[in-house]
């Protein structure tokens, strides 16, 4: 009972903090911060500093879970989105950020207390230059690439979407399109996730903190799939540069002689899709509702736009299972050398 009360108390204390945090069990493999939290450092050894308040969930994580002391290092980074190209403090990524405790109140020692509570605010200093894969060690310029996979997702139930978004960010996508479909109820777009943009962003940042990355996917929300396909698809995903894939369950039929066959046989697996001949491998994966895309209308619409139909088999999967499986396979297909196919 005491453990339960402690957990409930901790959750109530953390509720209402910065929108990066959603649950008390958030996994942090990298401490992430927003660019408006960072300040350019006047110290030549540091590029930027961030001061987090005592009750911030990241401060509590560093004290209770990591147990770090002054001068210790941790993995840190600043969230980067598509509009941050001119912001020098966006996309910072380092494994060597140093921390400093700033005691407050009656606490004098600059270290976590005996029960693991933070002694006060936490200052995180990012070294200059950041020793990361996103920065060139010679000229201190960004040299990162967007993930080769993008996702077009027919909107699932709001609770399920809340589980899927961190998973999508963990696996890594460049573009995320949330769309309607014939089998998607219209009221799904009235979810709090769309009424409060910071909630959607926070769910994606939660996945980034788990994966250790800092790049947010570009999110597009469309309530009219057909218009998106006609007006925006080719601009966002040129057919000569990006492979297009649609996932749909494979159907079984039982003939009069009780022989089982495949209604839509001959479907490709993700590892067998065809990529454009020139340029790096990139792919857009379209995942439908749990019941699949509308047959034949939506399937024909995707086929007319050059989408290759793939399948994970005859089982009808939940949206979260399908998304994770397909994104993992898509990343593998993009990573494979063309000579191995």
N, C-alpha and C positions, 0 to 999 in steps of 0.2 A: 504493500500500500504506500509506503514512504517513497519508493522509487516512482510509482505512478504519480504521486503528488508533486514530486520534484520535477518530473517530466512535464506535467501540465503547467507548473509554475514557470519553467524555462520557456515553454512555448508561448505563454501569455506575455512574457517579458520580450521575446523576440518579435512577436506579432507587431506589425506596423513599422518595422525597420525598413531600410532601403529595399526596393523592389527586387534586388538580386536574390533575396531570400524567400523561400516558399515554405519549407518545412524545417522542423528541428533536426532532422536527420540528413540535412544536405551534405553531400560529399564534396570536399574542397581539395582537389589536387593542385589547384593554383588559386591564389588569392587575387580576385579580379576587382578592379575599381573603375569608376567612370572618369572620363577626362576632366569633368568639372570638379572632381575630388582631388585632382593632382595639381601640384604647383611646380613650376620650373625651379630647379635648385640653383642657388648661388654658389654652391660648392662644386668645384671642377670635377671632383670624383663622382658626383651624383648628377644624373640627368633630371630626376624629378623626385619629389617626396609626397607622401600621402599620410594624413593624420586621421585615424579612425577613432570615433568616440568609444568610450568604455563599454557601452551596452550594445555596440554593433556586433552582429553575429560573426563577422570575420575576426574581430578582436577576441571574442569569446572562444572561437575555434583555435586561434593561435595560442591562447593561454591554456585552455582545458585539454585540447586534443594534441596539439603539437608540443606544448610545454616549453616554448622557446624563451631564451633570455637575451639580454642586450648583446648586440653584436652577432647573434645567430643569423643564418640566412634562410630564406624560403623562396618558393616559386611564386612569382607575382606577374601581373600583366594588366594592361588597360584595354578595355573593350573597344573594338574598332568596328564601325559600320561603314556603309558605302559613302556616306556623306562626310567622312573624316579624313579624306585624302590630304587635305592641307593642314591638318592638325598634327603637329609634331609630337604631341603627347598621346596620340591614339595608336593602338597596336603595339605598345611596348610589351616586351616579353622577355623575362629573365628568370634564371634559376638561382641567381645570386643576390637578390634583394636583401638588405640588412634591416633589422628591426631595432627599435629603441622604445622602451616603456617610459611613459610620462606619468609618474604617480600622482594621484589626486586625493584630496581629503586627508584623512588621518593616516593613510598608507604612505610610508616613507621609502620602502625598498622598491627598487625598480625591477621587480620580478613577479611572476604569478604568485598568488597567495597559496597557503598550505592546501586549501581545498580546490585550487586550480582556477580561481577567479582572476580576471585581469586586475592589476593594481591601478590602472587608469587608462588613459588614451594610448593608442599604439601608432608610432610613426614608422612608416616603411619607406626606405630609400632605394631608388632604382639606380644601379651603377651607370656610369657613362664611359664608353658606350655600353648598351645592354648586350651581353654576350648570348645572343640568341640566333635561331635560324631565320628570323624575320629581318635581321639586320646584317649588312655586310661589315665585316671587321675592319676593312680597309678604308672605306669612305663613309661609313655610318649611314647608309641609305637602306631603305626597305627593299627587300628582294623576295617577297612572299608571293605565293600563287594561290588563287581561289581553289576550293575543292572542285574536282572535275565532274561532280555529280550534282544534279538539281532534282527537285521533287515537286510534282504536281499532285496534290492530295485532295481527293474529294472529302469534304468536311465530315469528320466523324462526330460522335456524340461529344459534347463539351468536356465531360469528365475524362473521356478517352483521349481527347485532344490534349488535355493537360498532362497526360502521361507521355504522349507521343512527342511533344515539342522538345523536351530535354533530350530524348533519345536521338532525335534528328540532329540537334546541335552537337551531341557527342560524336556521332558518326561523321558529321561534316557534310553540309550541302552549300552550294553557292547561292542558288535561288530557291525559295520556297513559295509555291503558289497554292493558296487555299481556295478551293473553288466549290461551286455547287455541282450537283449532278441530279439525274432524274430521281434517284432514290435517297437524296439528302433532304430532310425536312427543312423548310425555310426558317423555322424558329431557331435553328442551330446558330444562325448568324447574330442572334440577339444575346448570345452568351456574354458574360462579364469579361471574357477574354478579349472580345472585340470592343466592348464598351470602354474598357480601360487598357489602352495600348501598353502601359507600363507592365501590366500583368503578362501579356504575351512576350514582351521583351525579357521580363524576369525569368520566364520559363526557359527561354533560349539561353540566357546567361547561366542559368543553373546547369545546363548541359555542358556549356563551355568550361565552367569551373571544374567539372568532373573530368573532362577530356584533357584539360590543360591548354586549350586553344583560346584565342582572343577575338577571332573574326566572327561577327554576327552574320547570319544569312540575310540576304535581301528578301523581304516578305512582301508578296503581292496577294491581295484579297479580291477575288472576283465572284460576283453573284450570278454572272452570266457566262457560262463555260463556252457556249457557241461563239459569242462575240469575242471573247478572249482568243479563241482558236483562230478566228478570222482576222482580227486586227492586231494582235500583239505577239502571237506565238513566233512568227518568222523573224520579227525584230529582236526578240529576246533570245531566241535559239535558232540561228540561221541553219537551214537544213544541210548546207555544205560543210558545217563545222561541228554540229552536235547530233549525235545519234538520238533517236526518239524511240522510247519503249513504253508500251502499255501492258500492265499486268492484269490478268483476268483468270478466274478459276477454269481449270480444264473440266469439261463436262463428260460424264459417262452416260451411255445408253445401253439398254438391255434389249437385244434382238429377240425375235420370236423363238429362236432356238436356245435362249438363255445365255448366249454368248455376249460378253461385255465388250463394248467398243468405245471409241472416243468420238464425241459429237464434234468437237473442234480439234481433231488430231493434227499432228504435224507442227504444233507450237514449238517455238524455240525456248531454250533455257537462256538465262541471262549471260552465261559464259559463251554463248554462241551467237550473240547479236553482231550485226554488221556495223562498222564505224565508217565515217567519211575517210577517204583515202589520204587526205592531207591534213597536217596539223596534229596537235595533241589530242588524245582521246577524251571526249566529253560526252556526257549522256544525260538526257532528261527522262526521268521515270515517272509515269502516271499511274497512281494507285487509286482504285475506286472505292466505293462503299463496301461494307462487309458482304453485301449480297452481290457484289460485282457491278460492272457497268451495265447500262441498259442494252439489251440485245434486241434487234441488231443496230438500232439507231446510233447510240454513242460509240459502239465499236466501229461502225462504218465511218463515222465522223473522224475518229482518230486515224483509221486506215487511210482516209483520203489525204491526211496531212503527213503521211510517211511514217507513222508509228508502227514499229515491229511488235507483234503481240507475243508476250512471253507468259510462262505459267510456272507456278511452284508445285503443280500437281493438281489432283482432283479434290483435295481438302479445301473447304471454305474457311479461311483464316480470319481471325480478328484483325482489325486495321493495324493495331500496334505490332502484332507479330509479322504481318505482311510487310509493313514499312521497314522494320529493322532487317528482316531477311533480304529484301530486295535492295536496300541501300548497301548492305555489306557485300552482296554479290556484284552490284554495280561498281563499287570501288575496286573490287578484285578484277573485274573485266577491264576497267580503265588502266589498271596497273600492269596488266599482262602485255608482254612484248608481242607485236604483230607476228613475229616469226614463230611464236609458240602456238598460234591458232591453226 
